[in-house]
Amino acid sequence: MAGGVAIHLSKLLGSHKNDGDVAISVVGLNKASYRPNICDSDRTRESNLELYLAQSSNRNDNRSKNWELLNISDSTDGQLRLGPMQIVSKTLKVLLVFSKEDSVSESWSVACKRQGHEVSLSRTAEDAKKAFCDHNHDLVIIDARSHKHFHAENISKSIRNSENSQFTVIVGVVKKSFADRENPTVVPMLKNGFNRVVTEISSVGGVLNDLIQIEHSEIVSMLQQRATLAVFAALDACKEVVHITDPNHKIQYVNRACENLLGYNTNDVVGKSVWELHGSDNHKLDNTRSIDHRPSVDQKSSIDHQRVSVDHQRVSIDHRTSISDHRTNAKLVIDISEAVNTQMRRGREWEGIVTCRRKSGDTVHLPSKVVPVAPQTKKTEFLVYSSDTHLADKLDFPPPLEIFHPRGSIKSLRKGSYDIRSLNSDGTQNVIRRQSLVKLHSVTIEAPITRVFNIITAAQENSPSYVAQALEKVLEILRSTELYSPQLISAENYKPGSADPVANDLLGALLSQGPKPLSSGRRSSNDQAMKVSNAPRPSLPSLPQQASTAIKELLADSLTWKFDVIKLEGLTENKPLVWLGMSLLCHFDVPNTLGCDEQTLQNWLNLIEANYHLENTYHNSTHAADVLQTTAYFLEQERIKCLMDPLDMAACLIAAVVHDVDHPGKNSQFLCNTDNELAILYNDISVLESHHAAVSFKYTTGDERVNIFKGLDRDTYKHVRKNIIDMVLATDMTKHFEHLSKFVNMATKQPMLKDEDNASLDGGRESPDFMAFGTPENVIIIKRMLIKCADISNPVRPLHLCIEWGHRIANEYFTQTEEEKKRSLPIVMPQFDRTSCSIPKSQIGFIDFFISDMFDNWDALADVPELMNHLRTNYQYWKEQEEDENQIASKTEIQENEINENSPMIEEKSQDASDKRTSEASSTDAHTC
């Protein structure tokens, strides 16, 4: 590794002699020095080269075993090497830029072809620039003898300004009179991007000499520089923390692991001393060692003998030395930097513990090795610091016990001075602290939450009282068995309007995980548990022979967000799932992925759609078709498509089709309250989702005519089945915040890239490095979030669809409430009463609690701005509807108040009139008498 970093790149042009010639070194041939004169004749140059090669072939290989540049002449197998790394040779691409055909251009063309290179020819500057941009040539030969047709310097400069030109060698062909001057003439050409200048030669042999020299010097260097990119990529991929410095410990490079662990990037630390950066005070050690009065043969710090002292401030290091019997023990206080310098001056490695200071200010102890690198001479030119993060867990070094500084929020306490690497395997430290309730004796198996408790408990011991109290609250929360299950907070903690009873009803019902207590101990005699059929419907709906024109036109937009599934429901007579399913699943080549024919797929879609309940206003096959279309839309997004393989896509689409199959139109809480057989079967946990997943596989595998998995081998089938079940279970709204939290945590751990496309809009926002999401664990989390977003995407649909779905779900809840009242059951959502419920308020609450945050985070990954625009439009619409309802309610209330205020006067007048009639009647009776 370090050899690649410390590689010596030879000078392209040597020192100038008094007679005007230019000395050119051949990289790697270091025994003899071939310096052809630029004015030599072709024959002289050929003979000199042959003599030189004969001399160099007889030299001995005296290379040192480390860090020396190896080359094709030194390699016994004739291969180019970079240290121990072998570089595979390739066919070079050569671009010849000559304005006209003559003997010189012809000689270069023939010579390049003899060497087995691919040759391209350009006659103009524009053609040369275009050809280079298209093919990225390794070697460019430009005719610089005349400026009549083009300027060679301008062509070279334009190529250098092109992308990927840093590894291209550019050679200028000049006239023989070019070097007949007292002063050097190559400098202007070198400044314009040329690597080498050669004189015009009309013979093929002379050109071959120049070409071979270029291949063995500039081209070799170029290939070796390319190889160093692989070395740096390996450095960034490894988990060890690597610093590369000069002999004075000035940092020249840090790898990605260093950036991730310590928080510094290359720009923060380049040019700074390692010891200045990490603080030399941290490295003053109490060093008890054996001192020899004679030169030491070897001195190496031993990690095995490093221990923590009682006061946690001094570290005792036992230096082993190979010495004679005459030794003297003494106690010295030294600095690690001095110990490192001592070993570096001797050209030896140093090993020991280095205390690294993070950018946040806390420290971490890392077992490290410092290696001196001397590329060509015995003098050290580079130092490579390599710190092993794997061994840090096994060391007995706790971090310094510093005062814990509050950072303003409980969340930020996770980044305190305690580092998990500094704890022993059993979580103990040499400090006095309260025993954790989750401590598992002295076993070596330990849950991660145990270490979290230990870290927080230790932090409490050295924190101010208000921080310790906050940490105690954190411990109470962590002891909860449902970390991801949200709890309703009191209304005063929300902004005005967010605690609407309708919204709270909906939130409570969706997050409810168990049956509520019944209002009475007995049920009425007619209170029978609702039964859900487990048997397939007897008949399968048949498809027409040919789709109508309207359906075809509608399905043409099935991968766009404007697709209207409600319209498809009408055109297909309530069979949208079969039509849309055949269109989308064939588009994603699902039959080929699963190894089944299209007839089997169509039979399966017919069977699944037949087991969706048509009487449900919301959870029917139209909803399944809507979720399928949304899933397909997401899978078509470039950021998602690059993370999924064909099996992943097939599993997502199938999960969307079956995710609500055989839904009874009542939620899981209703089934629990009625002791439904499904609730009993699944122990009141994810009742409906478990049923959907189980019954879909029961139907699918029950008959070969509908078994779309029959072409898969056992392992592949198990993999697909596991993915489908996982995604269907993810639609359980009681686990909503758990899945969302895991998705957010996954996204925040990924590296960020600068979004150049949006730089002009928002100052160049950062976006995730999407290829970093491609681990199997991350893909599982992304698929869960994908189907969750598809399942409840109604609020981000175009307005007319959003309104339709909002009324459909409300009607289904109304039906459930009516059934609960009829059967004297606990009412799960009392506010969803058909006579009094506000649909706008329920939709606003649903968006506030569930949709907004979820789609904000999904948009950050999938890049779906169209959906976010619809969400804002729909939210505003429901707000306006809510205001209209409030105005109507206010007017009604005013009218009722006016009626109530006027009612006493009306009653008084009525009483007066009654009294008057009574009086008149009495008078009449008296008169009659």
Secondary structure, 3 states (H helix, E strand, C coil): CHHHHCCCCCCCCCCECCCCCECCCCCCCCCCCCCCCCCCCHHHHHHHHHHHHHHHCCCCCCCCCCCCCCCCCCCCCCCEEECCEEECCCCCEEEEECCCCCHHHHHHHHHHHHCCCEEEEECCHHHHHHHHHHHCCCEEEEECCCCCCCCHHHHHHHHHCCCCCCCCEEEEEECHHHHCCCCCCCHHHHHCCCCEEEECCCCHHHHHHHHHHHHHHHHHHHHHHHHHHHHHHHHHHCCCEEEEECCCCEEEEECHHHHHHHCCCHHHHCCCEHHHHHCHHHHEEEEEEEECCCCCCCEEECHHHCEECCCCCCEECCEEECCCCCCEEEEEEEEHHHHHHHHHHCCCCEEEEEEEECCCCCEEEEEEEEEEECCCCCCCCEEEEEECCCHHHHCCCCCCCCCCCCCCCCHHHHHCCCCHHHCCCCCCCCCCCCCCCCCCCCCCCCCHHHHHHHHHHHHHHCCCHHHHHHHHHHHHHHCCCCCCCCCCCCHHHCCCCCCCHHHHHHHHHHHCCCCCCCCCCCCCCCCCCCCCCCCCCCCCCCCCCCCCHHHHHHHCCCCCCCCCHHHHHHHCCCCHHHHHHHHHHHHCCHHHHHCCCHHHHHHHHHHHHHCCCCCCCCCCHHHHHHHHHHHHHHHCCHHHHCCCCHHHHHHHHHHHHHCCCCCCCCCHHHHHHCCCHHHHHCCCCCHHHHHHHHHHHHHHHCCCCCCCCCCCCHHHHHHHHHHHHHHHHCCCHHHHHHHHHHHHHHHHCCCEEECHHHHHHHCCCEEECHHHHCCHHHHHHHHHHHHHHHHCCHHHCCHHHHHHHHHHHHHHHHHHHHHHHHCCCCCCCCCCCCCCCCHHHHHHHHHHHHHHHHHHHHHHHHCCHHHHHHHHHHHHHHHHHHHHHHHHHHHHHHHHHHHHHHHHHHHHHHHHHHHHHHHHHHHHHHHHC
